[in-house]
Amino acid sequence: MDRPHRGPAGPALAGGTPVTADRTGTAKIIEARDLVKSFGETPALRGASLTVRQGEIVAVMGPSGSGKSTLLHCLAGILVPEQGEVWFGGQRLDTLSDDRRSALRRDRFGFVFQSGQLVPELTAEENVALPLLLSGTRRGPAMRAARDWFGALGLDGLEQRRSGELSGGQAQRVALARGLVGGPEVLFADEPTGSLDSVSGELVMDLLTAAAREHGTTVVLVTHDARVVAYADREVVVRDGKVTTLAGTRP
Amino acid sequence: MIPLGLRLVISGGREAVTRLVILAIAVGLGVGLLLTAVAATNAVSTWNARHAWFWTGNTSVAAGPAAGVAPLWWHPAGDIFHGQTISRFEVAATGASSPVPPGITHDPGPGQYYASPALAALLRSTPADQLANRYPGRLAGTIGDAALPSPASLVIIIGRTPAQLAHTPDSVPVTSISTTVLGVPQPPAEANPRGLTYTPPDPGGGAGATDLILSVVALAILAPVLIFIATATRLSAARREERFAAMRLVGATRRQVSLLAATESTVAAALGMAAGFGIFFLLRVPVAGIPFIGQPFFPAELTLSLPDILAVAIGVPVAAAVAARLALRRVHISPLGVARRQTPSPPRAWRVVPLLAGLAELGFWTIHGHPASIPGQIEAFESSFALIIAGLLIAGPWLTMVAARGMARWTSGPGTLIAARRLADDPRAAFRAVSGLVLALFITTVAVVAITTQDAKNVTRWSSAAETDVLTDQVSASNQEPGPGPGSSRGTAAPGPAAPAAPLTAQLSGISGVQGVLVVRADPGLTIPGTFHGFGALGFGADQGGPSPVPAGVVSCAQLATVPALGRCPAGATAAAFPADGFNGPLFGVDATTITWPAATVPATRLDTLGVDAINVATDGTEPAVEQARTLLENASAYPGVSTPSTIGDLVAKDNSKNNDYQQLANVVILISLPIAGCTLAAGIAAGLADRKRPFSLLRLTGARLATLRRVVALESAVPLLAVAAVAIGTGFAAAAEYASVAQHYSIAAPGVAYYLITAGGILVSLGIIAATFPLLTRITGPEVARNE
């Protein structure tokens, strides 16, 4: 779990060659170097490195327990690695305070997780508006911005429903709207279709990638579903806490 | 963030509203009880201050102005009716400017008297020859409440002529009414050398002891309420934490989440606070009737000052907000959820050390005797009981864990196994729900058993059972210090005249229920040897250097035979020597039934010519007999007693009455704290069920019967409740037995049926509350819950 007070980052580990994306001309937006992260006695990352370029959709794959979600959480500033560095937009991320990382998540990142993680007491519309409300946006403009996404994601008429009144696919699309409402630079998705049937999953991925490409949003998504991987520009594999890459990027 | 927080509070659906309501009720109860405790403290101050005018004319009260005010003759005395003390004041104004006692508009004239409402009611309902005939004249009005300590106060102000009071012993002219309550015993300073050395029968004071009792009662009641509040805040905890984690994921800072939690708690606290004020004002009248100080209050005296109100109105919501923030500090809410809870380390066996130490300390005093000084005794008992109480709370989790592990090892039922593992896994949480009950049961058990033992002891504390119904009018007194009680002897008092004794004796003997009359005749110079039954060792002789002779009067053996409780004559004697000071002297605390008094050489025919030291009336103990005899004796102006004619039974009744009031207080503590403990259990069960909704639902889906799950729920709550109740009650009895031995010097007496009924009833109600959560279990473990949410 997160470590609120972190000392200086440790040295890079021997072995584990950093891999950078081979997409010339596009700026790096996120870069992770030699990340090490453990949970108690269990190592999750053992020198993982990854570079993500602006606007690309990267799929992170790997067997269960390989550390792919942990890698995503480190990239998103949710967890702080014990060793290594995480850079975002030229700024060191892993040494920021918890408040600063929270601000990043609020203002420049978006999230879609497997179970949606909607606030049960709020309506769908309010859930979507939540990041804006947390940023200090007044209720009226925040709700208007939220409502705009309902039509785009096929959620018309569901604005006043609670999370318990939505189907899995609908809840996931609400979570997607919440992730995109703030115009994030990076969208992090962890098993976004994990609890959905194939039709719903396909719908969610169509909308996610379309919205991302339309707004130039970079997407890092963790999945073990080959159909989801098909939407990505590039895929990397995490195995035993290290990142390897597969050949072939989508044009 | 605050508007968002308010939005979350009111839009959370039925579960959130239920939680809000339960929390508001819990806070309301706590606030209501807190306000009652504060108001009771204020009422005690008022009650105490209203005793001030009883001390008028006392030597320790400053004399009023020397000129410009016509003196008021003032004669304080006491009276007793059926064990109840009556404060009696005889006054005679010498002019229009004479001071007037509070509660009346002008001094009563001869043939008039003012009575408190309670006494006025007694006068109306009691036959005149048992009460009203003691007071000359007619009832001119009632004394106002502002002058009375309690609605139950029995006070009378009788009008006399100045000439009458000028010739009445223990009367003094005063030019002001006292506004000072003196402590008991009286301070040595003599502010008015010409005043009376006198202690009113209802002196007030004792604020320190009252505050201690109020503190103990408040603790015994508030502790379960605070635990109830803490448990209620755990309702829907998982759902709230899920919500906070979602917010952290989308960028809320810890501070923002804390603010949301604090907003939620503050709303509940504000609602609860309003409810608490409502509860206080609704219950003010019945609460005023609870004898916190051995007497009821006037409801209007249960007041709150503006600082009190502001402190609670502001303090409670602030405390709730602070508590919410502190509670969140213990739980790490990250964007991924609550920090994975690790199984807390089990409580260790050292936890029983404080409890054993407390019992051992009490045992030490039992074996070796308690400290000699009163402060030393107080310190010894306070530290013992404080250790025991703290020890119970510290040892509770360990005891719960041991019981649970034993249950898990030996059971073969799945429901019992699940319950036992859960209890053993987190015994602290299980014990926390019932810890308030531990405190209430222990304190109440000790109090009730101690009071019952004291009541039993009081019957023979000062005399034999036979002597309790002997009414004594003590006319003469040797050199004695004034003491508490209705009136007092001031230095010496001479014997009364001889002649009126005979007709008075005949009148007394004519009362139905009077079995005999013993007149102790004065024989100056007659003494009983100091070695006789050790009377002289008590220092009641002329000098107190050792076993000194005891002043004696003479009694007729024929009369003594009609009052066998006071001993017998030697064979063949017609008169015997008898202690002149009677129960005011060597007979106090002595069983005289078996004493054979020394023969006296005074011829029986000469007895009627001797003065009167005392008149003793043997009664059957019935109220009409005792009170008629008392009325006759009080009206016998030839024999102004050094103290009100009274029986040992009056002393016992007065002591027992106070003890019974404290017992009533103890019953109130149980009756309030047991249901609250039950509500705490219910809230804890509901919170636990919400946390385990999915696993329980899946159990049902996979074939577990509902009865099995009910068994789990019941055992998880009933086992700590019953185990802890048994330990608390057992420890209470053990501590009370040791206290009875070391402080009361008496064998422990079993409490009455009421204690067992109330305790058992309270536990049954708590078990019933546990059972009332079963429908919730049925509802939340239905198959639909196992669907993905």
HADDOCK unambig.tbl for C-alpha pairs under 7 A between the chains (distance, minus, plus):
assign (segid A and resid 78 and name CA) (segid B and resid 335 and name CA) 6.58 0.50 0.50
assign (segid A and resid 99 and name CA) (segid B and resid 253 and name CA) 5.64 0.50 0.50
assign (segid A and resid 102 and name CA) (segid B and resid 251 and name CA) 4.41 0.50 0.50
assign (segid A and resid 102 and name CA) (segid B and resid 252 and name CA) 6.09 0.50 0.50
assign (segid A and resid 102 and name CA) (segid B and resid 253 and name CA) 5.65 0.50 0.50
assign (segid A and resid 103 and name CA) (segid B and resid 251 and name CA) 5.71 0.50 0.50
assign (segid A and resid 105 and name CA) (segid B and resid 250 and name CA) 5.87 0.50 0.50
assign (segid A and resid 105 and name CA) (segid B and resid 251 and name CA) 4.76 0.50 0.50
assign (segid A and resid 106 and name CA) (segid B and resid 250 and name CA) 5.31 0.50 0.50
assign (segid A and resid 106 and name CA) (segid B and resid 251 and name CA) 3.95 0.50 0.50
assign (segid A and resid 117 and name CA) (segid B and resid 246 and name CA) 5.38 0.50 0.50
assign (segid A and resid 118 and name CA) (segid B and resid 246 and name CA) 6.25 0.50 0.50
assign (segid A and resid 119 and name CA) (segid B and resid 243 and name CA) 4.93 0.50 0.50
assign (segid A and resid 119 and name CA) (segid B and resid 246 and name CA) 6.28 0.50 0.50
assign (segid A and resid 120 and name CA) (segid B and resid 243 and name CA) 6.79 0.50 0.50
assign (segid A and resid 121 and name CA) (segid B and resid 8 and name CA) 6.08 0.50 0.50
assign (segid A and resid 121 and name CA) (segid B and resid 11 and name CA) 5.80 0.50 0.50
assign (segid A and resid 121 and name CA) (segid B and resid 12 and name CA) 4.37 0.50 0.50
assign (segid A and resid 121 and name CA) (segid B and resid 13 and name CA) 6.94 0.50 0.50
assign (segid A and resid 131 and name CA) (segid B and resid 250 and name CA) 5.90 0.50 0.50
assign (segid A and resid 131 and name CA) (segid B and resid 251 and name CA) 6.91 0.50 0.50
assign (segid A and resid 134 and name CA) (segid B and resid 252 and name CA) 6.30 0.50 0.50
assign (segid A and resid 164 and name CA) (segid B and resid 789 and name CA) 6.32 0.50 0.50
